[in-house]
Amino acid sequence: MAASHDGPFVTDLRRLSPTDTATVRGVSQLRYGTRYSELSPLDAFDIVVHVSHVTPAEPDPDTLAHAPEEVQQVFGRWNSRSNSH
């Protein structure tokens, strides 16, 4: 997909050519971070958004201070793990 565009783009999976449909049908897994799940994109999604480059987000301390306690706890554990490396 990246080879066909210069930047981010959206593809409507419901309107693919027969050749592109066959190519996408060959995909059987979806990656979630470091994990994979069996999945048919044509059955699960209507569109695909392609972003060629992403960077990690950092939590905003002011926003986090107003978040529910359980959210603050999760980010606190995440922050302690990321700072220990």
N, C-alpha and C positions, 0 to 999 in steps of 0.2 A: 504494500500500500504506500509506503513512504516513497518508493521510486516513482510513483505516478503523480505526486504532488509536491509543491515546494513548502507547504506549511500544513497547519491543522485542516481537517476536512471531515465531513459527515457523509456516510454512504447509507442509502436506504436499501436495506437487505430485501425488501419486498419488490424492488424494481431492478434487480440485477439481470444482466444478460444471462442466457443459458450457460455460457462458458464460465462466467463469474460465479453463478449459483453452484455449479459443479465443484469449483475450487473451494468455495466456502463450505460446502457440504463435506469436504474432506477434513475439516477441522473438527476434532472430537474432544478437545480439552480447553478449559478456561483457566488461566493462571490468576491466583489471588496472592500477590506477594510471592512467597516461596512455595505455595501449595498449588496443586492442580485439581480440577474437578472435571469429571466427564460431563460434557454438555454439547448440544447441537446449537450453534449460534442462530441458525435459521429458525429453529423452534423457539428459542429463548428471547430473541431480540428483534426489533423492527429496524433499528439503525445501529451503525457502528461509528463512533467518533474516534478519529485517529489524531493523536497529539504526538509529535515526533520527539519532543524533549520535555521532561518534567523535572522538577527539583523538589526536595523534601520541604514540607511545611514546618513551621515552628509555631507552637501554641502562643497566643497572645496572653501574657500574664494578667492584664487588666480584665480581659473577657473571662478568662478562667476563674478569676476571683469571684465572679458573679454566677458561675455555673453551679448546678446542683452538686451536693457533696459527693455523690457516687462518681460523677464525672471528674471532679477534682482528685479523687482517690486514684482513678485509673491513670490520669495524666501524671500524678505524683509517682506511681510505680514505673511508668514509662520513662519519666525523667531521671529517676534514680538508676535505672538500667542503662540508659543512653550515656549518662555521665560517668558510669563505672568502667566504660571501655576505653 
